[in-house]
């Protein structure tokens, strides 16, 4: 049985790269979600401040 090292490196490289792409996408989605929550929180705080005045 002979191992085709070029194909092995190609498969492992694609898998390794895919993991980093997925992690980057998750990081961006998490960052955008936090921005959205901070904006909503800020809007709620401003609305409560207006009600107190």
C-alpha positions as YAML, in Angstrom:
chain: A
units: angstrom
residues:
- id: 1
  name: UNK
  ca: [0.00, 0.00, 0.00]
- id: 2
  name: UNK
  ca: [1.45, 3.28, -1.09]
- id: 3
  name: UNK
  ca: [0.56, 6.62, 0.48]
- id: 4
  name: UNK
  ca: [-0.05, 9.51, -1.85]
- id: 5
  name: UNK
  ca: [1.42, 12.31, 0.26]
- id: 6
  name: UNK
  ca: [0.35, 15.08, -2.11]
- id: 7
  name: UNK
  ca: [-3.27, 14.07, -1.79]
- id: 8
  name: UNK
  ca: [-2.92, 13.63, 1.99]
- id: 9
  name: UNK
  ca: [-1.51, 17.15, 2.38]
- id: 10
  name: UNK
  ca: [-4.22, 18.55, 0.12]
- id: 11
  name: UNK
  ca: [-7.01, 16.92, 2.13]
- id: 12
  name: UNK
  ca: [-5.53, 17.98, 5.48]
- id: 13
  name: UNK
  ca: [-4.91, 21.52, 4.19]
- id: 14
  name: UNK
  ca: [-8.49, 21.89, 3.01]
- id: 15
  name: UNK
  ca: [-9.81, 20.60, 6.34]
- id: 16
  name: UNK
  ca: [-7.53, 22.87, 8.36]
- id: 17
  name: UNK
  ca: [-8.42, 25.88, 6.22]
- id: 18
  name: UNK
  ca: [-12.13, 25.11, 6.45]
- id: 19
  name: UNK
  ca: [-11.95, 25.08, 10.25]
- id: 20
  name: UNK
  ca: [-10.39, 28.56, 10.27]
- id: 21
  name: UNK
  ca: [-12.94, 29.89, 7.77]
- id: 22
  name: UNK
  ca: [-15.80, 28.60, 9.92]
- id: 23
  name: UNK
  ca: [-14.24, 30.09, 13.07]
- id: 24
  name: UNK
  ca: [-13.81, 33.44, 11.32]
- id: 25
  name: UNK
  ca: [-17.46, 33.42, 10.21]
- id: 26
  name: UNK
  ca: [-18.59, 32.61, 13.75]
- id: 27
  name: UNK
  ca: [-16.42, 35.42, 15.14]
- id: 28
  name: UNK
  ca: [-17.95, 37.95, 12.74]
- id: 29
  name: UNK
  ca: [-21.50, 36.78, 13.48]
- id: 30
  name: UNK
  ca: [-20.84, 37.00, 17.24]
- id: 31
  name: UNK
  ca: [-19.37, 40.48, 16.85]
- id: 32
  name: UNK
  ca: [-22.37, 41.69, 14.81]
- id: 33
  name: UNK
  ca: [-24.77, 40.16, 17.32]
- id: 34
  name: UNK
  ca: [-23.04, 41.97, 20.18]
- id: 35
  name: UNK
  ca: [-23.25, 45.25, 18.28]
- id: 36
  name: UNK
  ca: [-26.96, 44.70, 17.79]
- id: 37
  name: UNK
  ca: [-27.52, 43.92, 21.47]
- id: 38
  name: UNK
  ca: [-25.48, 46.95, 22.58]
- id: 39
  name: UNK
  ca: [-27.50, 49.20, 20.27]
- id: 40
  name: UNK
  ca: [-30.79, 47.85, 21.61]
- id: 41
  name: UNK
  ca: [-29.57, 48.25, 25.19]
- id: 42
  name: UNK
  ca: [-28.46, 51.80, 24.48]
- id: 43
  name: UNK
  ca: [-31.81, 52.64, 22.87]
- id: 44
  name: UNK
  ca: [-33.68, 51.22, 25.88]
- id: 45
  name: UNK
  ca: [-31.52, 53.23, 28.28]
- id: 46
  name: UNK
  ca: [-32.21, 56.43, 26.35]
- id: 47
  name: UNK
  ca: [-35.95, 55.71, 26.31]
- id: 48
  name: UNK
  ca: [-35.97, 55.16, 30.07]
- id: 49
  name: UNK
  ca: [-34.04, 58.39, 30.60]
- id: 50
  name: UNK
  ca: [-36.64, 60.29, 28.55]
- id: 51
  name: UNK
  ca: [-39.45, 58.80, 30.61]
- id: 52
  name: UNK
  ca: [-37.83, 59.96, 33.85]
- id: 53
  name: UNK
  ca: [-37.60, 63.56, 32.64]
...
